[in-house]
Amino acid sequence: MNVNLDKLSNIEDIHDLTMEELENLSVVIRSFLIGTVAKTGGHLASNLGVVELTLSLYKVFDFDIDKIVWDVGHQAYVHKILTGRKEFFSTLRQYDGLSGFPKRHESVYDHFGTGHATTSLSASLGMAKVRDLRNENYEVISVIGDGALTGGMAYEALNDIGYSQTKLIIILNDNEMSISKNVGILSSALSKLRIRHGYNFFRDNFNKGVKSIPLVGDGLVDLIENLKKGVKQLVVPSMVFENLGLKYIGPIDGHNIKELTRVFSLVKDMKWPILIHIKTKKGKGYEFAEKDPSAYHGVSPFNYVNGEFITNGKNESYSSTFGDELLEIAKSNYKIVAITAAMTEGVGLSKFKEAFPKRCFDVGIAEEHAVTMAAGIASTGFKPVVAIYSTFLQRAFDQIIHDVCLQNLPVVFAIDRGGIVGEDGETHQGIYDLSYLSVIPNMTILAPKCMGELRIMLRWALDQNYPIAIRYPRGGDHKNVSLSPIKNLIKGKWEILFESRESSVKIAIIAVGKMVANAILAREKLLDRDICPMLISGCFVKPIDEDMLTFLIDKEYNIVTVEDNLIQGGFGSSVLEFVSKKKYDKKILTLGFNDVFVPQGKVDILYEKYGLSSEEIAERIEDFFI
């Protein structure tokens, strides 16, 4: 019997569905997901892989009472569909639309907001602790992927869960993928695991049977247990979890609804922490995603019939430019190595890894480890380049301070996705890096205004002998502005792009990175209004160009700073700090994001909303100074 997805009025309806109806519903949901994400873009392969898992959870548990936390949240689309949000999927990841991740403000069924990996276990344990303190009775379920188990925070949580023996149901979704293919010994161990799902239940019943034998029962059980543990330690990687104090069940076919619901029903009555290991196929049910799950992890709109992505024909980006240039440099310098955290393809290192597999280290979802390992490499005289998205590098803040900058080690940070990234929303906007990096002693920060300048900055950085961060945006150069790279890169020196001319007010605009293009267009609009500002590229965010600022102060310029970053602690703040020490009575306007978490939406829409589009920059300058 086919099930009409629109006829499911609430989550309780799922409890009444038969196995056949659930199977049919899984087909309907997959078709809906493929058709919707093909239009909006989003995380496809991960969601296709958890359809049966999600349906089975909703069949067995009562999420009006029970709580579920999805690690990262890449796989929560089915959960959203089942909790009354299907009609909003046409707005997925759009401004003011449905988020691509769980959000507490979006639904009472989103019990914890996620977006970064390895958070679910700690959050779930916190919920379970409060449940027990209140003497309440409900289940707390954490769904975590095997990729997240490459992150250290997951093991901190597992250690505490096993020690406290707080009841928690952990579902390990083992699809052998995070974004890129998983790395690390645990991933290998999980893929080799071959325990039958019934093992744990058989063991408990067997022990009860043997113990019932008069006189010798207890001793025989102890003997068998000791022998079994000795053998099992040698051949069964599940002992990793059991030694941490968790009951282990699995692996289970994650696409078998009957089997999943049977196991979930059984574990509800257990009183200790349990890990259920399920095996799923990322991209399940869509041929193109099954063949290349990494390509269909986070997708732009595509043709669902042939799987081809709808693009503007431009493939070159800051990420690919970085990867290509690093590869060329490394060909003549064997000391250059690359490090990333489960993002080899995303940061543009695929070609480097192919050419130098022994010099490209993907450490998994372990940014803290990546940075400190880079510090160890740098201490030997080698030149490590750490390529990580801005939003993920912030996880390694302490390691950047303590292990890299405190020792003044020559680690180069290639910070991809700096600034607004768009549809992934608050958890992924890279608008904090200039602020958190600027406060660290010994750190030098650069921001290229174009892809060609990134090449120059990377070569320059690798010739230095101290920590350097190069921060660049997602995508490529501005389509309407042609920019040439700086000819002579000197530490702490900015580049004058346009001199000022006689006008009603003297203004100098200092723009950083991607904002240079918007500032150029804003300047053109100001020229039409009889305002002719000087335009400067703040290619060095730290150290700032004190000589240039002193010149502007002496010549009585009003100053505008423009950055794709928080104003607090950012580039504009550094400029304000410097001029505050001078006898300066002119105006300063700092443009950026003001004490806000920037939501999801297309980049152009967000720039318009927060006053960083070319039109808004021009209007804000005119309003402030005229």
C-alpha positions, 0 to 999 in steps of 0.5 A: 500500500502506498502512503501519501506523505501529505496525509501524515498529519503528525508524527503519531501517524507513523506509529500505525504504519505497517512495515510495508507502508514504511517501506513504500514511504521510504521510496516516496521520501527519497523521490521528494528529497531528490526532486526538492534538493535538485531545485534548491541545493543542499545536503543530498547524499547524507539524507538519502542514506538515513531514510529508513533509519529515521522512519524506524526511529519515528516508528518506535520512539515518541518524539513528543516526549523522547529527544533526538540530537543529530550530529552535524545535522547534514542528515536531518531533512527526513526528520524535518519532513516528518515533523511538519515542515515538508511544505516549506522545503521549497525554501530550503537554505534560502533567506527566511526559509527552512534551515538546512540544519536543526534549529531550536527556533524552527521546531520543538522537535529540533532539541539542539541546534547543530552544524559542526561535527562531534557535538551530539554526544556531549549535548545528548548526555547533558539532556540525559543528566537533566532527565535523571535529575528530574526523575523523568522518563524519556529516551535521549538519542544521539545519531552520529556518523562514523566520520564524526568519530575522528573528532576528539570531542566525541571521545571526551563525551564517550569517556564521560558516558561510559564512566557515568553509565547515564542511559543514552542511546547512541546510533552510529551511522556508519557510511564510511563517509563524512564529507570526503571519504573517512580516514583513520584507524577507527574507520578501518576497524568499523568497516571490518566489523562483522558481529552479527546483530543478535550477538548481544541478545544471544549472550545475555540469554546464554549466560542466564541458561548456563547459570541455571546449571546446579553447582557449576553454573556461575563458575562455568559462566566466568570461565567462558566469559574470560575465554571469550573476552580474550579472543574477542579482544583480538578479533572484534573492534567493538571492544573499543566501545565496550571497554569505554563502558557502552553496550554494543549492538551491531552492525545492523543493516541501516536500510532494513526497517524491520530489523531496525525497529526490532532492535530499537524496541528492545533497547528501550528497556535497557538502563545503561548507555548503548551504542547501536552500530548501523551500516548505511549507504550514502546516497542510497536510492539515487544512482549518481549519489551512490556512485559519487557520494562526496560530490553529492554531499553538499550540492548546488541545484542539479538536473535530477534526471541525469545528475548534472549540476547547473553551473555558470561554466566557471570552475576556477575558484579561490580553493582551486587556485590555492591548490594549484599554486601550492602544488607548483610551489611544492614541486621544487620544495620537498619540505612543503606539506599540506594538512586538512581536516576531512576536507581534501576536495573542498579546500582544493588539495585533491591534485596535491594529494595525488601528486604527493600522497605522502606529503598530504595529511587528512587527519579527519574531523580533528582541527585541533589535532591538525593545528598542533601536528602542523606545529610539530612539523614546523618545529623540524624545519618543514613548512606545513600549510593547514587548509581549513574552512574558516568556520571549522578553524575556530575550533582550534583557537587554543592550539593556534595560540599555544602551539603555533604562535606562542612558539612563533612557528612557521605554519601557514593557515590557508583559511577557505570560506572566509566571510559570508558563505551563504545558504549554510547559515549561522554555523558556517559563516566565516565572519569571526576569523579576522577577530579571533586571529588579530588578537594573537601575538606573532600572527600575520594576516593577509587577505587577497582581493583576487585569485591572482593575488592569492598565488602571490601571497601564498608564495610570499608566506612560504618564504617567511619564518613565522605564523601566517594566515591567508584568508579568502572567500568562497567561490571566485572573483567578482564577475563585474570587477576586473582586479590585478594582483599587487605587484610588490607585496611588503609586510604591513603595507597596503596598496593604493588602488585609486587616488582621491580627487578634489571633492566636497569631502576627503574620504579614504576607503580601506577595504579588505579582501573580497570587499575591495570589489564592492568598494570599487563599485561603491566608489563609482556610485560616489563619483556620480554624487561628486564624492571622489574617495581614495581607495586602498586595499588593506591586503595586510589585516595584521600588521596594519599599515601605520605609515599609510594611516599616519599619512591619512591622518596628517592629510585630514582624510575621513576614513572608512573601513570595509570588511566581510567580518565582525566589526568587533575585534576585526580590521576596523577595530585595529584601525580605530585602536591606532588612530585613537592614539593620535590627535585625530578629529575626523570621522571614522566609519567601520563597515562590517557585521555588527554583533550578529549571527548572520543567517542563511541566504544568498550572499548578495541578499545578505550583503544588501541586508547588512549594508555591504553591497556596493549600493549600501556602502555608497549610501552609508558613506554619503549619509555618514559624511555629507 
